[in-house]
């Protein structure tokens, strides 16, 4: 059950009132505006918002729409309405946009966490320790920009979508740079110190991420799709985030290690990282289409449709190039 709180100017309320007749609502005149409380089943929230938004001119500060979840509501009428409502529940667009708002710009705390996660992953890779690598994945907040791109793209906010991709690029470049510097420093220390104190070994965990195959793109697409559905349906973001970090963090770190220690493997590690990036973005975008993320206004819908079409065409081109390159490699 959801509570939708409306503030409507008297001029707008006149056009809004006929739309409220079939809804369970309470109207209160508070002077400059009319406050309307609507109680509705979760599955009906999107339809109701689409209906009541039209007569409201949201350019005026008096007009607003707020959706919340009451702890409980005792009403036989609402109980019957909830039982008879369709079971299909669609996540409100505003909720998804709110979850994406922190990832369309460079957040320096996220950048710091990403750097630390990269160093932890590098340690785990050199020690051939899977537990440490998984710990780094738990820390790396890489999921956000991918979902942010897909959500903003599907709702026609192209500038925010492109900024999300830029943020992801910066985070991955930071991981790569830190890995190069850390590996170079450790390698230099090994050479400078007496033999036998410690050695840097190219472990099996590193070698596993120096080759690529088209199957990784398919895996990444499915992973991006699953993570988008999981987050939109309220499952733990940390669980989906670990899966995404697993596809991006270790290969990027290995690319940095390869630049210093195994130059012949650089291409494979970078291709694997690119395969996963493109696949995850494609899967997340497909996820928004499946769960029905779309703008509420016609102008935004036209922009979103054009942006999604162009993005899909570009992704298909990237996948074709990466597939051919992976097979050749």
TABELLIN-V772223 format. One record per residue. N is the residue number from 1. SS is DSSP state (H for helix, E for strand, C for the rest). BURIAL is 1 if it has 16 or more other ideal C-beta (glycine too) atoms within 10 Angstrom, else 0. Layout:
BEGIN
N;SS;BURIAL
N;SS;BURIAL
END
This chain:
BEGIN
1;C;1
2;E;1
3;E;0
4;E;1
5;E;0
6;E;1
7;E;1
8;E;1
9;E;1
10;H;0
11;H;0
12;H;1
13;H;1
14;H;0
15;H;0
16;H;1
17;H;0
18;H;0
19;H;0
20;H;1
21;C;0
22;C;0
23;C;1
24;E;0
25;E;1
26;E;0
27;E;0
28;E;0
29;E;0
30;C;0
31;C;0
32;C;0
33;E;1
34;E;1
35;E;0
36;E;1
37;E;0
38;E;1
39;E;1
40;E;1
41;C;1
42;H;1
43;H;0
44;H;1
45;H;1
46;H;1
47;H;0
48;H;1
49;H;1
50;H;0
51;H;0
52;H;1
53;H;0
54;C;0
55;C;1
56;C;1
57;C;0
58;C;0
59;C;0
60;C;0
61;C;0
62;C;1
63;C;1
64;E;0
65;E;1
66;E;0
67;E;1
68;E;0
69;C;0
70;C;0
71;C;0
72;C;0
73;C;0
74;C;0
75;C;0
76;H;0
77;H;0
78;H;0
79;H;0
80;H;0
81;H;1
82;H;1
83;H;0
84;H;0
85;C;0
86;C;0
87;C;0
88;C;0
89;C;0
90;C;1
91;C;1
92;C;1
93;H;1
94;H;1
95;H;0
96;H;1
97;H;1
98;H;0
99;H;1
100;H;1
101;H;0
102;H;0
103;H;1
104;C;1
105;C;0
106;C;0
107;C;1
108;H;0
109;H;0
110;H;1
111;H;0
112;H;0
113;H;1
114;H;1
115;H;1
116;H;0
117;H;1
118;H;1
119;H;1
120;H;1
121;H;1
122;H;1
123;H;1
124;H;1
125;H;1
126;H;1
127;H;0
128;C;0
129;C;0
130;H;0
131;H;0
132;H;1
133;H;1
134;H;1
135;H;1
136;H;1
137;H;1
138;H;0
139;H;1
140;C;1
141;C;1
142;C;1
143;H;1
144;H;1
145;H;1
146;H;1
147;H;1
148;H;1
149;H;1
150;H;1
151;H;1
152;H;1
153;H;1
154;H;1
155;C;1
156;C;1
157;C;1
158;H;1
159;H;0
160;H;1
161;H;1
162;H;0
163;H;1
164;H;1
165;H;1
166;H;0
167;H;1
168;H;1
169;H;0
170;H;0
171;H;1
172;H;1
173;H;0
174;H;1
175;H;1
176;H;1
177;H;0
178;H;1
179;H;1
180;H;1
181;H;0
182;H;1
183;H;1
184;H;0
185;H;0
186;H;1
187;H;0
188;H;0
189;H;0
190;H;0
191;H;0
192;H;0
193;C;0
194;C;0
195;C;0
196;C;0
197;C;0
198;C;0
199;C;0
200;C;0
201;C;0
202;C;1
203;C;0
204;H;0
205;H;1
206;H;1
207;H;0
208;C;0
209;C;1
210;C;1
211;C;0
212;C;1
213;C;1
214;H;1
215;H;0
216;H;1
217;H;1
218;H;0
219;H;1
220;H;1
221;H;1
222;H;0
223;H;1
224;H;1
225;H;1
226;H;1
227;H;1
228;H;1
229;H;1
230;H;1
231;H;1
232;H;1
233;C;0
234;C;0
235;C;0
236;C;0
237;H;1
238;H;0
239;H;0
240;H;1
241;H;1
242;H;1
243;H;1
244;H;1
245;H;1
246;H;1
247;H;1
248;H;1
249;H;1
250;H;1
251;H;1
252;H;1
253;H;1
254;H;1
255;H;1
256;H;1
257;H;1
258;H;1
259;H;1
260;H;1
261;H;1
262;C;1
263;H;0
264;H;0
265;H;1
266;H;1
267;H;1
268;H;1
269;H;1
270;H;1
271;H;1
272;H;1
273;H;1
274;H;1
275;H;1
276;H;1
277;H;1
278;H;1
279;H;1
280;H;1
281;H;1
282;H;1
283;H;1
284;H;1
285;H;1
286;H;1
287;H;1
288;H;1
289;H;0
290;H;0
291;H;1
292;C;0
293;C;1
294;C;1
295;C;1
296;C;0
297;C;0
298;H;0
299;H;0
300;H;0
301;H;0
302;H;0
303;H;1
304;H;1
305;H;0
306;H;0
307;H;1
308;H;1
309;H;0
310;H;0
311;H;1
312;H;0
313;H;0
314;H;0
315;H;1
316;H;0
317;H;0
318;H;1
319;H;1
320;H;0
321;H;0
322;H;1
323;H;0
324;H;0
325;H;0
326;H;1
327;H;0
328;H;0
329;C;0
END
